[in-house]
Amino acid sequence: MIPVLPADPDTPFPPVERALRQPDGLLCAGGDLSPTRLLNAYRYGIFPWFNPGEPILWWSPDPRMVFRTDGVRLSTKFRRGLRHGTWTLRADTAFAEVMRACATSPRPGQRGTWIGAGMIDAYVELHRLGHAHSVEVFDGERLVGGIYGVAIGRMFYGESMFSGESGGSKIALAALARLLRDRGWPLIDAQVESPHLRTLGAETLPRDLFARRIAALVDLPGVVGPWTADLPGLPVSGLAD
């Protein structure tokens, strides 16, 4: 049995070390997706993951997959192609569109297809409040890739990414990592292990080490509000180096 959260969104979550081993990381159920509850969860590296129509389930897997913001890898061939790319990068101009694209991009082993209407509404509200952000890749005015997640302090919790055209999600991830690295934010949470993410430079941390790292980062001064000025239509060629 796992704990069931009461209605009060300020109720503390159970300690992450009480999460189940099978299924890995399942910590508790219930509650809601209010901004207060979500921000309380992410402060401790806890995230919701459930099928539409099911109870809300909250997770803290062990180990935890992360990217160092100076460790995202793009192949030499891919970077060469970026030098001549005509796509551009933006931030926080199409948050809901990125979420909907993630929700309708079925990918085995990834969570994009688990993003239901309630999740979209909840994270769009977090975005409106300045806590959730998207990095977007555009071909002209057509969205061809993106990534979104939640920022608390100097920690970014990646939620999902998509490619509408080949390479779109890689570019969005690399742009996010560059933006965060330049701010001095060291980590992007990638949640659960994935062979694909490993090819892009992701690595795993034991949950206790991850918890200690984020405990320090979430208490540092962050950036609440739109990130649009950080990526005002910059060309993807800037990621080639």
N, C-alpha and C positions, 0 to 999 in steps of 0.2 A: 504494500500500500504506500502511496505517496501523499503528502499533505495537500489539502485543498485550501486555497487562499480565501479569506473572507472578503466581504464587499468593500471594506475600507481600503482605498488605493495606497494609503500610507503604511499599511501593514508590512513589516519587514519580511523579506524572503527568508526561507530556511538557509542555513549555511551551505555553501556550494559543496563542501565535502560530504554532505549527506545524499548527494545525487546517486542514483542507481548506477551499477556497472552494466546491467542489461535491462532495458536498452540504455546504452552508454549516455550518461549525462542527464537523464530525466530526473528533474528535481521536485516539481510540484505541478498542480493543475488549478484551473479556475481563475477567479479574479476577472479583470477586464483589460482593455488595451488603452486606457486613459493615458494622457501624457505623464501624469504623476507616476503611475505604475510602471510605464515603460522606462522612464528615466531612472527610477529606483532600481529596476532590473539591470539596466546596462551599466550602472555604476559598479556592479559586482560581476559583470561579464555574463549575465543571465539573459537569455533571449527567448522569445516565443516562437514555436514551430509546431504547426498543427494543420490538419486538413480542414477546409471549410466545412462547417456543419458539425465538427467535433468540438469537445471541450478545449479550451485554451491550455496548452502544455508549455511548460517552461523548462529550459535546458541549460546545462553547464557541463559540456563533455570534457573528458580527460583521455588523451592530451588535447591541447587546443592548437588549431592551425592559425598561424599568423604570417604576415609579411613584415619584414623590416622595410621601412620606407626607402632605405638606400639599397634594398636587395631585390627589387622586382627585376626579373630577367626577360629581355626581349632578344631574340636571336639576331645575329649580325645581319642576316639576309632581310629580316623584317625591318630592322632599323634602316638599312639602306633604302628600302622602299619608302620609308617615311620621309626621306629627304626630298622626294618629289611629290609628296602627298598634297592634295588640295583640300582635305578635310580640315575642320576647325574644332576647337575645344571651347566649351562653355561650362559654367557651373550654375546650378540653381535656376535655370531658365525653363526647364521642362521636367520637374521632379515627378509629377504624377504620370507623365508620359513614359518616363523611364521605368517606373514601377509597373505600369500596365504592360510594357514590353517584356519585362522580366517575368511577369505572371503568365504571359502567353508564349514563352519560349521554352518548350519542353526539352530538358536536358537530363539524361540518365545520371543519377547520383547527385544532382543539385536540387536546390530547394525552390527554384523559381516558380514552378507550377503549384506550389503550396500557398501562393499569395492570393488570398481571396479578397472580396470587396471590403470586409471589415478591416483587414490588415491595411489595405490601401487607404481607407479613410483615416485610420489611426496614424499612419506615418505621414500622410499629407498634413494632418494637423500638427504633428511634430515639426514638419518642415515649415509650416506657417509660423510656428513659435520660434524658429531659428535654430532648432536642434538636429534636424535631419537634412541631409544634403545630397545632391547628385552632381556627378561630373558627366558631361554629355559630349558626344562626338557627332558632328553634323557634316553632311555633304550638301552644301548650300543651305537650304532650310529643312532638309530631310534628316531626321534622327536616325543614325546608323549604329549607335553603340552607346552604352552608358553603364554607370554603377551608382548605387545609392547606399546610404547607411546613416548612422547616428554618431554625432560627436558630443563628447562630454569632456570638459577640460582639454587636455591634449591627447586624448585617445579617440581613435576613429574605429567604429564597429561596422565593418562591411556587412551588408545584408545580401545583395544579389547584383548580378551584372548580366548584360545581354549583348549579343551581336546581331544587328540587322543586316550587316555586311561583314564579310570575312575580316577578322582582326579588330572589329569595333570594340569588343570588350577588353582586349589586351591594351588598346590605346587608352581607353577610359581608366583602366587600372593604373597604367604607367603615369598618366597625367595626375591622377589623385595622389599617387605616391610622391611624385615630384613636388606637388603643391604642399603636401604635408611635411616632406623632408625640408623644404625651404623654410617652413615655420618652426622647425625643431621638434616636430611630432615624430616619435620613433617607430610606432607600430600601427598596423592595420589588422584588426581581427578578421579572420576568415572562417571562424567557427569550427567546421568539421573537416576532417582529412579528405583530400581529393587528389588522385594522381595528376589530374590536369593542373591544379593549382601548384603542385610541386614543380611541374615543368616551368612555371613562371617565377619560381624562387621562394614559394611558401615553405615554411618549416613548422615543426610542432614544438610546443612547450608543455611540460607537465602542468596540470591545472594549478597546483599550489604556487608554482613560479609565475604563471600567467596572472593569478590573482594578486600576487605581491606587486608585479609590475604595474598593473592597471590601478591598483589602490593609490599609488603615487601619482600617476598621470592624470587621473580624473579630478584631482584636487588642484592642479595647476591652472593658471589663467588660460582660457580658451577663446574661441571666437563664436559668439552667438549672433545669429542673423545671417543674411544672405552672403554667399561667397562669390557672387556674380562678378565683382570687380577683379577677382583673382584670375579669372579665365575669360576675358572679354573677347571671345572669338579668335583666340590665338591659333596659329597654324600648327598642325601636328608635326611639322618638320622640326619644331623645337625639341621633340623627344628623340631625335635621331642620334644625338650625341650620348 
